[in-house]
Amino acid sequence: MIQVSILYAQQDDGSFDEKYYLEKHMPLVRERLTPRGLRRDEVCKGVSAPDPSKPPQYGYMCYLYFDTVEEVHQAFMAEGRDLMGDIPNYTNVKPLIQISETLAD
């Protein structure tokens, strides 16, 4: 299984419209990527660093799951421009994107 991690760092000057993200952006992601191999997705909100007196490193995280890395690359080549173009509608934070292979569940 291939996991695409999209991480939005917690920033003092950062903004993130959670409602838009959950109600508009993620449905767009599912609509565009499911026909291209998206198996499932998860959205998480950071709540704490290991030190409970500190904020989380990432405010929001999204995980997209595909069967193969080729599916990921093909999906993002076809749909990435539109999906990335929607980012300014909900945040001013540039996401960190990582593609990983699951080795153990």
N, C-alpha and C positions, 0 to 999 in steps of 0.2 A: 504494500500500500504506500502511496506517495502522499505526503502532507505538505501543503503550502501554508506557511505561517505568515500572517500579515500582522505586524506589531506596530502599534501607535504609542510612541514614548510619552510618558507623563512630562509635560513641559509647563513651566509657569505662565508662559505667554501663549500656550496652546488652547485651542477651543475644539470641542467635539459635540456635534448635535446627535445625541443618542437616538432620539425619536426618528430623525431622518434616516440615520444609518440602519435602524432596525425595520422601519416601515417602507423605505424606498430603495436604499442601496442594496441591502441583502436580497430582497425579492428580485431585483435586477440581476444580481450575481447568479441566483438560482435559475432564473429564466434563460440567461445567456449560456451558462456553463453546464447545466444538467444535460442538455443534448450533446455536449462535447465531452462527457465522461465524468462530471462531478458526481460523486457517490453520496456525499453528505458534507455538512458544514457545522461548525460550532462557533459561537461568538461568546467571548468572555470579557468581563470587566475587572480590572485590577482593583484589589481592595486593601492590600498591605504589602510592605516589604517584609523580609524575615524579621527585621527589627520593627515591632508594632508601632513605634513612634515615628516611623518614616513612611512616606508614600510609596506606592508600588512603582517599579521601574517603567511599566507599561500601563497606560490607562485602559486601552482596549486591545483585544487580540481576536483575530479571526483565523480559523483553521479550515482549510478546504482539502478534501480527500478525493484522490483519483487512483485508478488502478496502476497507471504507468506514468513515468516522467514524460514520455512522448505525448500522451494525452494532455498533460499540463501545458507543455510548450505549444502544441497545436491550438489548444483552447485560448491561451493568452495571445498568441499571434493573431487569432481571428477576432477576439473580443476585448483584449486588454486595453486598447486605446479608448474605447467607450467607457469601460469600467474605471480606468484610471482617471479619465476625464470627469467622472462624477465626484471624485474625492473632494475638490474644493467646495462642493455643496454641503459637506458635513464636517470638514476639519481643515485646519491650517497646518496640521502635523504631517510631515512626510513619512509614509510608512516604511518600515524595514521589512523586506520580503525574503523569506528563506524557503527553499524547496528541500525536503528531507525524505528519506526512505525509512519506513517503520521496520525495525529489526525485531522487536518483541512487543507483544501486547500484554 
